[in-house]
């Protein structure tokens, strides 16, 4: 087992040619596999639990990558959404293109990897991106397909915009959301919703959940019982859509961020953050053990 890790930044060209910024955490010694960490709405690779999870994974022998989606609006300036213009133009397909790009770079060796298995972890909206992308890759027989998924505090739908809000969005051309972290009022372009209305099946999260389950990809669903952003009912709906094949693990009392502050300290300080990390790495270890037993 590794007792230390090294960290190194990287960049890839993502959706619409925009930059995906990432960091790789490498273990000392032989790697057990690779963990990809996807952030959620208004999140970024340095947000809260992301560095803590990556560091813990590397110390357990995993190559861990955390990255900013190309249209997250975040750069190296962590105090602001420096590219709010990109944030406004983000869509689910752009995020899926980014995740496929990172997975392909891993499989080709362009990015450092620990071989198989490749486990994708997605928090909140990042979990939806992981599901939609995996279904897309399954449908296209993409050889860069991940080997397992962990979704944490993830919604069971691609949007919760009602008819009145949709009409207001189309009339104004955008929705506004205020960042409690930076104080900025950010815009979401109408193309985000138009894309979903133009192809509702591609964006159907529960359909994607069923497809992932039928393909027998190992999948762990983590959800806090105290989540007041995405209720536990969403985690339960995802498990139901999997036909019971996915494992739902409820973290008692945990918030949407599993009680992890942002910015987070260098060491884990909250019980529920530790529970999230331990559950994720234990699951990844089980996936690894099964793949070794199967001779992959």
N, C-alpha and C positions, 0 to 999 in steps of 0.2 A: 504493500500500500504506500502511496506517495505521502510525503510529509510536507511538501512545499510545492510552489507553483510559480511560473513566470507569466507575465502578462505582456501582450504586444498588440498594437493597433493595426487595423487593415482597412482597405477600401475596395468596393466593387461598384461597377456601373449597374444601377437598378432600373426600375420602371421609368420610361420616358427619358432614359439617359441620366437620371439624377443619381446622386451618390448614396450608397449604403455605407455608413460608418460602423465599424465593428471593432471589438477587442477579443482576442483569444487568450484564454487562460490555459497554460499547458502544465501538465503534471511532471514531476520529476520521475523519470523511469518510463517503463512501458505503459501505454494508455489502454484503458479497458474499453473505450468507446467514445462517442461524441455526443455532447448535449448542446442543442441550439436553444437559445432563450429569446422569446418574442415578447416585446412589451405591449401594453394596452393603449387605450385612447388617452391622449395627452401625456403618454408615458415616453420613455426613452431608455437607452441601454444603461444609463447610470442611475436610473430611478430606484430608490428604495432597495427592494430585495434582489434586484437583478445582479449587482456585483457580488452580493453575499452568496447567492446561489452558485454563481460561476466559480467563485473562489473555493467554496466548499466542495464543489464537484471536482475541481482540479486537485484538491488535497486528497480526494478519494480515488484519484487515478483516471479521471475523465478529462478529455479535451473539451473545454467549454467555450462557446462563442455567444456573446451578447451583442446585439446590433440595433441600430436605428433604422426603421423603415425609411426608404428614400424620401417619402413625403410626410414624415413626422413633423417637419419644421425645425427639428433640433440639429444643432451642429456641435462643435466643441465648446461653444459658449453655453454653459449649463444654466445660466441665470435667466435665459430668455428663449422664446421661440424665434430664433433669428431669421428663419425662412418661413414666416407666416403665410407667404404666397404659396409655398408648396403644401403646407397644412391644408389650405383652402381647397386644393385640387386633389386631395387624397381620395382614393376609392378602394373598395375591397379587392378589385382585380389588380390594382397597382401593388397592394401588399402581397397578394398571392404571387405575382411576378417576382417580387423581391425575395420571398421565401424560396421559391423554386430556384432562383439565381444562386442563393447561398447554398442550397442543397447540392446543386450541380457543381459548384465550385469545390465543395467538400469531396464529392465523389471523384472529381477529375484530379484532385490534388492541388488545385490552385490555392485553396485554403488549407491550413494545417488541420488534420483530422486524426482521430484515433482509430479509424477503421470502424467496423460494425460492432455493435449496433449504433445507429444514429437515432437519438431520442429528441423529439421536439417538445419543448415546454412553452406554453403560451398562457400569459396572464390576462384575464379579462378579454378585451377585444383581440388580443394576441392569440387566445385560444380559439376564437371563431376563425381567425385567419388560418390557423393550423388545420382546422377541420375542413374549411372550404378548399384550401390548397391541396390537402391530401386527397380529397375526393377528386379534384381536377386531375391530379397526377395518376390516380388509379384509373380514371376513365381513359387516360391517354397512354397508359402503360409506361409511364416515365420511370426509367431505371434508377433515378435519383430519389425515389420514394423513401420517406423515413421508415424506420423499423417499428417505432412506437410513439405514442403521444401522451403528454400530460397537459390537461387543461385545468386552469385554476381560476375560480371565480368568473367563469365564462358565461356570457349570455346564451340563450337558446334561440335567438333570432338575430338577423342582421341589422334590424332597426326597430324602433318602437315609435315611429312617427305616425300619428293619426292623420285622418283625411284633412282635417282643418289645418294642421301643421304643414302637411305636404303642399296644400294649396298656397299657404303663406310663403313657403320656401320657393315655390315656383314663381310666385309674383315678385318677391324681393330678389330672387336669384341666389340667395344664400341664407343660412342659419347662423346665428351668433352664439358662441359659447365662451364664457369667461373662465380663464385659468386662475384657480385659487392660488397657484404657486407663483405665477409671475405677475398677475393682475391684468394681463393682456386680454382684450376682447378679440377672439379668433373667429374667423369665418369658415363655414363649410359650404362649398359650392353646390349648386343644385345638381351637378353632374353625379354627385355621390348617390343621390336618390334616383335620378333618372336611370343610371346604370342598373340599379336593382329592379326597377319597374320594367326595363327592357328585357331582362333575363332573370325572372324571379326564381326559376328552378336552380340556376347556378348558385344563387345566393341563399338557398333554403338550407339553413343550418341543421335542422333536424333530419332532412334528407341526407345531408353530408354525414351526419352522425350514423345513420343507418348503413350507409355505404362503407364507411370505415369499419363498422362492426362486422358486416358480412365478409369483408376482406380478411377478417380475423387479425387485424393489427392490435397488439396490446394497447390498452388505453386506460389511463387513470384519470378520474375526475375528482378534483379537490375543491371543496367549497366550505366557506365559513358559515356557521349558523347565525353569526351576528352581522352578516353582510347586508348593509342597507342601501347598497348601490345596485348590485345584481342579486336578487333574492335567491335563497337556497332552492326555491321551486325551479329555477332555471337549471341547476345542476341535476335535479331529479328528472326534469324533462329530457335532458341529454341522455341520462342513463336509460330511461324508458325507450327513447328512440334507438338506442343500441341493442334493444331486445334483451337487456340484462347482461350483455357481454362485457360492457365497460364496468370497471369498479368505481363506485362512488364512495369517497371517504370524506365524511363531514368533520371539520375541525371545530370543536365545540367553542362557541363564543367568538371565533375569529372574525375580524372585519374584512372588508373588501381587499385590503392590502395585507391581510394576515398579521395585522398589528405592527407592521414594519414602518418605522418613520422614514421620512425623506427630507434631507439626505440621511442615509443610514450610517451608523458608526461602522468601523472596520470589523467589529465582531458582532455576532448575533446577540441581541439583548432581550428579545421578547420570546416567550414560550411558543406562541403560535407561529411566529416566523420560523423558529427552529423545527416545529412540527411539519411545516410545509417543506422545508429543505430535506428533512430526514425522510419523509414519505416519498418525495421525488427521487432521491438517490437510492432508496431501498427498491423502489419499483424499477429504476434503470438497471440496478444490479440483478434483479430477477430476470429482466429481459436479456441481459448479458449472459447469465447462467444458462438460460434456455437455448440461446443461440449457440453457445459453446457445446452444450449437450447434443444439439442437432448437427454439430459438425460444420456450421456455417463459417 
